[in-house]
Amino acid sequence: MNNEPSRQVAPARLTAPLTITLSGSDLEHLNAYREAVHALQPANWPANAKHGDAPNKYRTQFEGQRDVAEDALAKILSNAVDAPPRCAAE
């Protein structure tokens, strides 16, 4: 019996351009990501987010939004790579 752990093969690296179309909830994820990245830049903070414990709450809110959207976008891209090729007529 082989006691070595089984190794999963990593997906093949992409070598050709990937073109995808985002629509519906995919666009919502992209917009949420863009909004969060913009909001996290201190120059874009509203005045009420700059004092006391407000900066931590503000950052936590938008870091969470950014992270959720980032994960969703990564999954969208990965799924696009794994999807079967579409016909040009579609």
N, C-alpha and C positions, 0 to 999 in steps of 0.2 A: 504494500500500500504506500502511496506517495504522500508524505507528510508535508510537502511544500505547499504554501498557500497558493491558491489559483490567482493568476494575474489577469486582470481585465485589459484588453487591448484598447488603447486610446483611439479616439476617432481620428480618421485621416485628416491631416492638415489641409486647409484650403489653399489652393494655388491659383485659382481663377477668381475673377471678380464675382461678387454676389450682389444681385439686384433684387430688392424686395419692395413691395408696396405696403405701406401701413394704412390701415383704415379702422374705423370703429374704435373698439377698446384699445387697440394697439396705439392709436394716436393719443388716446387718453393717457396711456402710460408715458409716452414720449413727452406730452405736455406737462404731466406731473413732474417728470424728471427735470425738464427745463425750468419750470417754476421754482422747484426746490433749489437747484443750483444757483439760480439768480438770487433767491431769497437768502441764501447762506453767505453771500458776499456782504461783509459788514457795511459797505457803502450803501447797500440797498435796504438796510434794516430800518423799520419805522422807529420814530423817536421813543415810543413806549416799550421797545424791545432792547433798549440800550442801558437800562439802569436796574440795580438791585439783582434779583434772581431772574429777571425777565430774559437776559441773554441766554441763559442755560435752557429755559423752557422753549424759547424761540428756536434755538439751534436743535434741540431734541426733536421738536415737531418736524422741522424741515429735513433733518438728517434721516429721520424715519421715513418720510415721504420719498426722499431721494433713494434710499436703500431698497424700498419696496418696488419703486418704478425701475430701478436699475436691474433688479433680479428679473422682473417681468420682461424687460427689453432683452436681456441676455437669453431668456428662454425663447422669446419670439425669434431671435436671430438663429439660435440653435435649431429650432423647429424648421425654419426656412431652409437651412442647409440640409436637413434630413428629409425634407419633403420631396416627393417624386417630381421630376422635371415636368413643367407645364408645356403644353403645345403653344406655338406662336398664335394660333387662332383663338385661344381662350382670352 
